[in-house]
């Protein structure tokens, strides 16, 4: 979000005022919705009561979508939704609905697509204005309460949109209809199923893309910000046995993350992402899905390498989940906020004065080089984020002691710091229980129990699985998505089935207990019945008359694609039950998603793993004999765009410099097709491929890339830096022989997809 926001201190905030009257959200269980229960806004939860009133009174709907650990959601709640004057405008002119995106990922996907289409960007809070029949006509993200920096304040927006609805309603409804058609076309776009499962080589193509973006100095992929992106790491783990480079990239990335500030060096567990290239400064929220998936990855890598530092991170992360993210009933909780009293990271960061006070001069001097507070402060002026500048085994060697001895000396000092930190005001915990995120933590905890030989960790995984199986079922036995305060609700989404079944299968692998396999079989049957698409693959959600689109979730994001996990589960069930219909269902999904795997292997890494597992499974049938068929099989002609044709390139060279060193100034001009963009250099996220120029049989100097345009897309939490239209890359080049060329790498994307990357040689005359 933009930094040009008003201070919270100068806004009205009466939501905790004594005697404040609760609104309808007080009856909800979501911590995010309950945060708004004392707003003067006449909030409704998503449901027929709100829709009926909007239709009866002919009023538009204001839909606000967020989640409990969203910083800017909190800011807008304090600045606007707690402001009586703004609330009066909302109540008089709109029916106001509040949604927790973690409870309703289906709604979040649809209305984030609307925001992206209407504004070219997206984010949370997502602020969408709808007609009474739920069609969007205006959208944005965070709005300041008053006009600011050339952007309208929320009050101005409410007045303007109310006027448009009253006086130009037919125009508004016409736009809403067009947007709705576009959303349905985007989310429900289906190609014909391919005639062949993609080649297992798709995983190698995806790995090659990761290798191109690997940060050789700090590990991870791309520049800042850096995300864990577990799908990247799962692919590296998958390929490590056959490709030593994959193993090295995985080991380096896990090491740098564990040493960075993204890892909580006192209490264990991982923050959401790092804002810098070096993994030092995190965005401080802690999510169950990150920690569950990373726990599994660290445990698996420890099994592969027997590195004691991986064992330590595995154990500390598991202990963090048990201590801070486990309910009294044994289920895993959703998230811990990034902010305390409106200040991000306040709970986690330190001044040198406080460190010296807690530790004393001698112990602070001992610990400072180990935990990264020896030099100048680097966060918010005078604060440190604790991290490990050097690997602990190297630190131990330099001090002529074993790693175990060094850790033993550090332990009481870390305990003192943690005790002091525990005395601070804690960030809020979102204590709802989600079936899909619990599945991730169950798989991680079970894997950690096996890797560390710790039966208690396995028992913790089993207890959480029992909770979901017994407390998160409807009267008809169907799996439910969310539980809090004794109430389970919302029919399960594909992610719930896929990730929870994956956790059950991991428990079965570790314990050998038949009940886990039996539950996995039962729930996968539910998934196929409720969410299966006859053309292959699975829908995100069941049928619902109040949803304008029914989509599938194919590409990876902060978590792996649920459809990819579902395919991997089907292949596991085929292997463990020897019932061929599971493999047939997996094949149907892979045929349906073949165009995505072939055209965009870097966006669908978990699907490429699924393709690999399918190819390594049972002997292929006659239907599978065409595994190596053409990549375009089953792709409609209108979607078969050649990414190389979307960007033209022209090289111009100056005369040789007078310095006699053989360098010539060059300008490489790119023309990007209208409606498309290429990623800037540096790229904004690790799953994006930066536009780059390197030399082949040529030496380059002073290569400079243009200033990027910042755009927000629905698939990213932050703005993405891109190039559009005419792009000029400048530098100096010294050809070494007649084969000399510039090697240009780029990846064309539009608002909803990225095509395969292109590597083009531009000959130097």
HELIX and SHEET records of a PDB file:
HELIX    1   1 UNK A    8  UNK A   10  5                                   3    
HELIX    2   2 UNK A   24  UNK A   27  5                                   4    
HELIX    3   3 UNK A   31  UNK A   34  1                                   4    
HELIX    4   4 UNK A   48  UNK A   57  1                                  10    
HELIX    5   5 UNK A   71  UNK A   76  1                                   6    
HELIX    6   6 UNK A   77  UNK A   81  3                                   5    
HELIX    7   7 UNK A   84  UNK A   93  1                                  10    
HELIX    8   8 UNK A  105  UNK A  119  1                                  15    
HELIX    9   9 UNK A  154  UNK A  167  1                                  14    
HELIX   10  10 UNK A  169  UNK A  187  1                                  19    
HELIX   11  11 UNK A  201  UNK A  213  1                                  13    
HELIX   12  12 UNK A  230  UNK A  239  1                                  10    
HELIX   13  13 UNK A  244  UNK A  259  1                                  16    
HELIX   14  14 UNK A  288  UNK A  305  1                                  18    
HELIX   15  15 UNK A  308  UNK A  324  1                                  17    
HELIX   16  16 UNK A  352  UNK A  359  1                                   8    
HELIX   17  17 UNK A  361  UNK A  371  1                                  11    
HELIX   18  18 UNK A  392  UNK A  398  1                                   7    
HELIX   19  19 UNK A  403  UNK A  422  1                                  20    
HELIX   20  20 UNK A  435  UNK A  452  1                                  18    
HELIX   21  21 UNK A  455  UNK A  471  1                                  17    
HELIX   22  22 UNK A  494  UNK A  511  1                                  18    
HELIX   23  23 UNK A  514  UNK A  531  1                                  18    
HELIX   24  24 UNK A  562  UNK A  577  1                                  16    
HELIX   25  25 UNK A  581  UNK A  592  1                                  12    
HELIX   26  26 UNK A  594  UNK A  599  1                                   6    
HELIX   27  27 UNK A  605  UNK A  615  1                                  11    
HELIX   28  28 UNK A  622  UNK A  624  5                                   3    
HELIX   29  29 UNK A  637  UNK A  639  5                                   3    
HELIX   30  30 UNK A  643  UNK A  646  5                                   4    
SHEET    1   A 5 UNK A  43  UNK A  45  0                                        
SHEET    2   A 5 UNK A  94  UNK A 100  1                                        
SHEET    3   A 5 UNK A  60  UNK A  66  1                                        
SHEET    4   A 5 UNK A 126  UNK A 130 -1                                        
SHEET    5   A 5 UNK A 136  UNK A 140 -1                                        
SHEET    1   B 3 UNK A 226  UNK A 227  0                                        
SHEET    2   B 3 UNK A 273  UNK A 274 -1                                        
SHEET    3   B 3 UNK A 282  UNK A 283 -1                                        
SHEET    1   C 3 UNK A 286  UNK A 287  0                                        
SHEET    2   C 3 UNK A 335  UNK A 336 -1                                        
SHEET    3   C 3 UNK A 429  UNK A 430 -1                                        
SHEET    1   D 2 UNK A 339  UNK A 340  0                                        
SHEET    2   D 2 UNK A 343  UNK A 344 -1                                        
SHEET    1   E 3 UNK A 433  UNK A 434  0                                        
SHEET    2   E 3 UNK A 480  UNK A 484 -1                                        
SHEET    3   E 3 UNK A 487  UNK A 491 -1                                        
SHEET    1   F 4 UNK A 647  UNK A 653  0                                        
SHEET    2   F 4 UNK A 664  UNK A 672 -1                                        
SHEET    3   F 4 UNK A 726  UNK A 735 -1                                        
SHEET    4   F 4 UNK A 698  UNK A 704 -1                                        
SHEET    1   G 4 UNK A 709  UNK A 711  0                                        
SHEET    2   G 4 UNK A 720  UNK A 723 -1                                        
SHEET    3   G 4 UNK A 677  UNK A 679 -1                                        
SHEET    4   G 4 UNK A 748  UNK A 749 -1                                        
SHEET    1   H 3 UNK A 692  UNK A 696  0                                        
SHEET    2   H 3 UNK A 741  UNK A 746 -1                                        
SHEET    3   H 3 UNK A 758  UNK A 763 -1                                        
END                                                                             
